[in-house]
Amino acid sequence: MERQYHTDTSQDKNEMEDIRLFTSMQYGDEKAFDILFLKYYPRLCAYALLFVAQHDAEEIVQDVMMWFWENRTMQAFEVSLKSYLFKAVKNRCLTLINRNELKQRIVSVISKEMEAIYDDPDFYIVEELTKKIESALQALPETYREAFELNRFHNLSYREIAQQLSTSTKTIDYRIQQALKILRNRLKDYLPALLFLH
């Protein structure tokens, strides 16, 4: 029990120090930001490596930390600063994973559609299509997008998604069908190339 007490006390001191540095940072103290950056950068990079390659991990962490600095006056934490940063990095990693999976699907589809004309899919077509789809996905209601991405990009069944989101399979089916309806309407100019919308 005594060891647990010391651990908790150390953790409390660490969180209080983070709060102190962040408060200074909100007033434009670059040194306070530098201390937080040096403290968390290696840990965040190591965490990001669980999801993405090293060069992507470093870029994601740098982007998160720069965003953190640039938006310092608007920040408010319901959890600890540490938890906030780790969650932000994880979300960026998952976004990149989804984007890469999306690109691979588009490349595969376009390759089949255009193999009679090109040996390789046109890079610019893939880039344009990826951006259009990303924009359409981001515009979906959050519950629709979450269910759709878990199903299409993470290959989870309706039952698995329902369990993860603590809802019914009927609700998941409804959300995905609505997402498909919206996406098909917004991306109608690119059909029938988008097989993942079927």
URQUI-V363813 format. One line per field, one symbol per residue. ss: DSSP state (H for helix, E for strand, - for the rest). phi: phi as a letter, one per 30 degrees, with the letter a starting at -180 (. if undefined). psi: psi as a letter, one per 40 degrees, with the letter a starting at -180 (. if undefined). Layout:
ss->???
phi->???
psi->???
//
This chain:
ss->-HHHHHHHHHHHHHHHHHHHHHHHHH---HHHHHHHHHHHHHHHHHHH-----HHHHHHHHHHHHHHHHH-HHH------HHHHHHHHHHHHHHHHHHHHHHHHHHHHHHHHHH--------HHHHHHHHHHHHHHHH---HHHHHHHHHHH-----HHHHHHHH---HHHHHHHHHHHHHHHHHH-HHH----HHH-
phi->.dddddddddddddddddddddddddcjdddddedddddcedddddddddcbdddddddddddddddeddcddcdbcdbdeeddddddddddddddddddddddddedddeddcddcbdbddeddddddedddeddddddeeddddddddddcchddedddeddchbcddddedddddddddddddcddcdcddddcc
psi->ddddddddddddddddddddddddddeegddddddddddeddddddddeediidddddddddddddddddfdeeihheaidddddddddddddddddddddddddddddddddededidiihddddddddddddddddeiiddddddddddddefiidddddddefaiddddddddddddddddddfdeeiedgdee.
//
